[in-house]
Amino acid sequence: NNQRTIKEQSKNNQRTIKEQSKKNIATLKDINNLYETYKETIAAITKSQKIIQIIDTLFSIPVFKASQFSQISGIPLKTCERNIRQLYEAEILHSDNQEKQRTYFFKELLAIIQ
């Protein structure tokens, strides 16, 4: 009885791991598709030569303040503020609408990872 229970638990664990692996693979594919789609879109909107830094930073920190974005991306703050405003106006980014120290959200990525 004990061995049967252990074998059943082992099979259940294996099924659970397989299911979780499939979900993780699907999530990674969704993130990769989003990355590829937005790479072109963001390049067209910002017309920035730093497109890879912008998109990599968006995918690294989907919730951020402009100062954090600048620090992580290595792009000057004024340039980040301009790029963030462009992405906000294009409705790629959303914000908490605070007057100062506004927080921005990349909702499409958040929807995938949550």
C-alpha positions in Angstrom: 0.0 0.0 0.0 2.8 2.4 0.9 4.7 1.7 -2.3 1.5 2.1 -4.4 0.9 5.5 -2.7 4.5 6.6 -3.4 4.3 5.5 -7.0 1.0 7.4 -7.4 2.4 10.5 -5.8 5.4 10.2 -8.1 3.2 9.9 -11.2 1.1 12.9 -10.0 4.3 14.9 -9.4 5.6 14.1 -12.9 2.2 15.1 -14.5 2.3 18.4 -12.5 5.8 19.1 -13.6 5.0 18.4 -17.3 1.9 20.6 -17.1 3.9 23.4 -15.5 6.7 23.0 -18.1 4.1 23.3 -20.9 2.7 26.5 -19.4 6.2 27.9 -18.9 7.1 27.2 -22.6 3.8 28.8 -23.7 4.6 31.9 -21.6 8.1 32.2 -23.0 6.7 31.9 -26.5 4.2 34.7 -25.8 6.9 36.9 -24.3 9.2 36.3 -27.3 6.3 37.1 -29.7 5.5 40.3 -27.8 9.2 41.2 -27.9 9.5 40.7 -31.6 6.2 42.6 -32.3 7.1 45.6 -30.1 10.7 45.8 -31.3 9.4 47.0 -34.7 6.5 49.0 -33.3 8.7 50.9 -30.7 11.4 51.5 -33.3 8.8 53.2 -35.5 7.3 55.2 -32.7 10.5 56.4 -31.1 12.8 56.5 -34.1 15.5 55.8 -31.6 18.9 54.3 -32.4 18.7 52.8 -28.9 15.8 50.5 -29.6 17.4 47.4 -28.2 18.2 49.2 -24.9 14.6 50.5 -24.8 12.9 47.2 -25.4 15.3 45.2 -23.3 14.6 47.6 -20.4 10.8 47.4 -20.9 11.0 43.6 -20.7 13.3 43.7 -17.7 11.2 46.1 -15.7 7.6 46.3 -16.9 6.7 48.7 -14.0 9.0 51.6 -13.6 9.6 55.3 -13.1 11.5 57.3 -15.8 14.6 57.7 -13.5 14.7 53.9 -13.0 14.4 53.3 -16.8 17.2 55.8 -17.4 19.5 54.1 -14.9 18.9 50.6 -16.1 18.9 51.4 -19.8 21.9 53.7 -19.7 19.9 56.2 -21.8 20.0 59.9 -20.6 16.9 60.8 -18.5 15.6 63.5 -20.9 15.7 61.0 -23.8 14.0 58.4 -21.7 11.3 60.8 -20.7 10.7 61.6 -24.4 10.6 58.0 -25.4 8.3 57.0 -22.5 6.0 59.9 -23.4 5.9 58.6 -27.0 5.1 55.1 -25.9 2.5 56.4 -23.4 0.8 58.4 -26.1 0.8 55.4 -28.4 -0.9 53.5 -25.5 1.9 50.9 -25.2 2.6 52.2 -21.7 0.1 53.2 -19.1 0.6 55.2 -16.0 -0.7 55.8 -12.5 -1.3 59.5 -13.6 0.6 61.0 -10.7 1.9 64.5 -11.3 5.4 63.8 -10.0 7.3 60.5 -10.0 4.8 58.9 -12.3 4.9 55.1 -12.5 4.5 53.5 -15.9 3.3 50.0 -16.7 3.8 47.7 -19.7 0.4 46.1 -19.3 0.7 43.6 -22.2 3.8 42.0 -20.7 2.3 42.1 -17.2 -0.7 40.2 -18.5 1.5 37.4 -19.7 3.7 37.1 -16.7 1.0 37.3 -14.0 
